Amino acid sequence: MERIYNFSAGPAILPEEVLEQARDEMLNWQGCGMSVMEMSHRGKEFMGIAAQAEADLRELMAIPANYKVLFLQGGASSQFAMVPMNLLRGKTGADYANTGQWSKKAIKEAKRYCTVNIAASSEDANFSYAPSQDKWRLDPQAAYVHYTPNETIGGVEFNWVPATGDVPLVADMSSNILSRPVDVKRYGLIYAGAQKNIGPAGLTLAMVCEDLVGETLPGTPTMFDYKTHVDNESMYNTPPTYGIYIAGLVFKWLKRKGGLAKMEELNIAKANVLYSYLDSTEFYGCPTATSDRSRMNVPFTLKDAALDEEFLKQAKPRGLAQLKGHRSVGGMRASIYNAMPIEGVRALVEFMKEFEKSHG
Ligand SMILES: *Cc1c(COP(=O)(O)O)cnc(C)c1O
């Protein structure tokens, strides 16, 4: 079978060039006689791979020197606990924006450690929009403000960065990191699971301002303390070596493609192909507020949900895969991360038009 267009929300599509390079280097990385998977994480080969990955990421995102880049494990879900454990720093409360399923999980976990103030919420409209700044009720005493710039399940994305005064802003960028330029210094901490827009599952990235590191809640496990990873350059224990290697190849690919400004252009173009079609027809619907539609995850519905199964069944042999919406919302969802070529989005829209013609 040919490679398909994989619209999965995560683990997700990776650039074909990256997979080809990984294949070519699988048995013998650059003449060293072994696979990256078989290398000591403390050997010079792997240390070089990790250092290069960090350098390329720093360049791509223009990460300031006073921010530490950490290669962690445990997924974004572990960050839901690590954030309060590390960032409360003597305070007892934090602000959270409640904009979807992932915010909700972050909030639930934070409540184990502190008082959570819901600073903004879109629950009143089934998480279909991003609450505007004038609706936020921030607590100036909060230790930090947490939000989810792209809600992977609801398909809602913030196209602006919340202003939080002197209170550090924390972002779960799992599903839109590297999709556009980001002004890192506006954040105290950015984190992301790798399996959406970075690389394979098992690696979690964090970028943290060094001022925020070093004061944890009593009882914080060693592995949950950012300082452990800062002091040991993410090598306190065995890091997810192969994941870091693939992420490094993705960073190189992004640089070759022209960097994040270019990615943003492409991502806007791709999203427009799909949204403009969705807006042009009554046969399909899109539940998200026009101004807050995600460029990465596009939920859509068939007006007649009884056709859902048939839609998926006919999409599959055309190489259009993993379009089923999240179980909590139903309908369809097309995730169109950096690695999804515009041809894939066009092929999807072509199919949607034909399906409309034969079933509308
Ligand atoms: C996928 C996702 C998570 C969960 O990531 P894990 O790595 O599975 O823990 C958290 N937040 C967002 C925004 C996500 O898209």
The ligand as a Gaussian input file, in Angstrom:
#p B3LYP/6-31G(d) Opt

LIG

0 1
 C       -2.345000      15.272000      23.300000
 C       -2.444000      16.409000      24.258000
 C       -2.151000      16.252000      25.630000
 C       -1.794000      14.917000      26.242000
 O       -0.553000      14.524000      25.864000
 P        0.113000      13.183000      26.413000
 O        1.470000      13.281000      25.831000
 O       -0.709000      12.048000      25.902000
 O        0.109000      13.252000      27.896000
 C       -2.224000      17.356000      26.430000
 N       -2.556000      18.569000      25.948000
 C       -2.857000      18.750000      24.644000
 C       -3.204000      20.123000      24.163000
 C       -2.796000      17.684000      23.764000
 O       -3.089000      17.868000      22.467000

